[in-house]
C-alpha cells in the first residue's frame, strides 16, 4: 500500500512538472541565438525571466575589433530575431521581436554601421498617424521577407465598448531608408486593408 502511495505521488509529481513546462515554458524560456550572413552577424541572448525587466545582450560577430557587446534593458521578453541587409549597404542588420507584459508585440531593429558599431533603426509610432491608427488596438504580427517588414493587425470598431475586432485586417509594409545624420529608419511604402477568412 505504501509503495502504491509512493508510486502515485511520483506520477503526480511528474505530471505537475510536465504541466508546468506546458503552461510556463514559453514564458520563462531563455532566448539565445546566433545569426550570420557569411562570417558577420550577431548573437542575441536574453534570460526572459520577467516581462517587467530583462537585459538583452547583443554581441556583434565578425565586426571590426572596436565593436562591443551591448546590454539593453527591456520591459519585454525576446521572442525571436531575423537577419538581413535591410539598408542595402552590404552589412547585416537584425530585427529582434519582443513582447511586453500586456502581450503587445513590437520590434527592436539594429543596423551595422560599416561593421564598426551597431545603432538602432528608428521605427515610426503608429499612433502618430491618425488615419492608419483608426481601429488599432494592438495584436500586431510582424514578418521580415527579403528586406521588407510586414506588419498586420486586426481592425476594431470605433466603439471601444465592443471588445471583438471586425473581420478586417490592416497590412503595412516598411523599408529601411536613410534618416538624418547617418541614421536609418523604417518608412511605410504600402498599406491596405483586407477581409480575414
HELIX and SHEET records of a PDB file:
HELIX    1   1 UNK A    2  UNK A   28  1                                  27    
HELIX    2   2 UNK A  126  UNK A  128  5                                   3    
SHEET    1   A 4 UNK A  31  UNK A  37  0                                        
SHEET    2   A 4 UNK A  40  UNK A  46 -1                                        
SHEET    3   A 4 UNK A  54  UNK A  61 -1                                        
SHEET    4   A 4 UNK A  70  UNK A  74 -1                                        
SHEET    1   B 4 UNK A  77  UNK A  84  0                                        
SHEET    2   B 4 UNK A  93  UNK A  99 -1                                        
SHEET    3   B 4 UNK A 105  UNK A 113 -1                                        
SHEET    4   B 4 UNK A 117  UNK A 120 -1                                        
SHEET    1   C 4 UNK A 141  UNK A 145  0                                        
SHEET    2   C 4 UNK A 148  UNK A 156 -1                                        
SHEET    3   C 4 UNK A 165  UNK A 178 -1                                        
SHEET    4   C 4 UNK A 184  UNK A 195 -1                                        
END                                                                             
